[in-house]
Amino acid sequence: MQKRESWNSHVGFILSSVGSAVGLGNIWRFPYVVGENGGGAFLVPYVIIIVGFGLIFMIIEFAVGRYHQTSILSCLIKTSKKFKMPGLFIVSVSFVILSYYLVVLGWILSYTIFILTGSFQDFESFTNSWLPVFSFVIVLGFSYGIVRRGITRGIEKLNKIGIILLISLLIPLAIYGMSLPEADGGLKYYLTPDFSKLYEPSIWSTAFGQVFFSLSLGLGILVTYGSYLKEKKSLVTSSSIIVATNSMVSFVGGLMIFSIVFSFGMDPSAGPSLVFQVMPSIFSIMEFGTIIGVTFFLLLLIAGLTSAVSLFQVSVSTLEDHAGYSKSKSSSIIAVLLLIAGIFSALSYSSANLQLFGSPILDLLDTYFGTYGLAISGIVFIVIITWFMDRRKILEQINLNSRIKIPDSAFSIIKFTFPALVILSILFTIIVEN
Ligand code: PHE
């Protein structure tokens, strides 16, 4: 058995967790969700849910990992052998999400190169070629290279460089956006609060989903990262820093997106079309479009890669800790499996146009795994922890070296309210979408 790795420094651990949290969800999802849900008023449920649930959920995940010194599956099996299947379920959800997340990252890589070389293609012709498959393989290869190097030499190093680079690209881009002549309209749309929306349940379930996705909760990522902690620094403080940084990046991401999009009279539409159609068309007409465009896509690429390696590590550490394989063997096996699983999503947006039940496979996986799978995985996780794990030991980990103490009653509250709220949120999502 090899000796368990640990983070080189506490800052490295914090930056890597920030890297996992900050992703595509901050740059395109958050701004759009805010604009659609009452503008500035959305920040009310968002902050309440972050403080009331997101933060405590994150602290619990880290505490469980640090206490057991092993990744999610083995943590659950240590609690009871009967949790092997639920554990495997959580790992599988994170694996499937990663398989198509890497495909989207491949698109971003291609667009970075398109803009850099001035060979811009619209999304349609891009997805009518084999480039999406090719770029998926490259991004997968890169992530594999990082994870194979291990926690300190791979993941920690990538995040130390990546997060600094990300912040130094984001801030100038936001300042530039806000200095555009028509930026005001965008900022008004983004931030003017419509408090009447607070009475709509959907704004609350949307905020819940956004917090969950954005903090990378419920997939065993943070348990895994916590399991490489040796130092007993306060988890309450570390998690607060991670959550605050993540929210700041989302907020500034919104300032940037809305000022640019409104300045060019475009629609702040959601998801892929914003990133791959609206933004590129703006870059093609704006002054300094090449440099702004490359900065924007590079920002997304870094944000996405640092999230991808955290998902990757969940599966790799499962093989290391549960099956006892070496790091290189585990990462190679997972990389091959990802290649096989991800190729279907990649092909669904390529010349092959692979579909299932009339939808691209990537979209189906995103709905069933990225939305419902993620929520169910969160419930399974929190139910096992709060109902079956040794509560005293976990609380001891949580409150170790912390000036702010989380009381025992917090567990009792979460035990009931959390699963109920997630189920309500899922039901709302289903009702609103149909
Ligand atoms: N938190 C990442 C984001 O905001 C996405 C993510 C979700 C990454 C779940 C890993 C796991 O984009």
Boltz pocket constraint, residues with backbone or C-beta under 6 A from the ligand:
constraints:
  - pocket:
      binder: B
      contacts: [[A, 20], [A, 21], [A, 22], [A, 23], [A, 24], [A, 25], [A, 26], [A, 212], [A, 213], [A, 214], [A, 215], [A, 216], [A, 217], [A, 219], [A, 221], [A, 307], [A, 308], [A, 310], [A, 311]]
      max_distance: 6.0
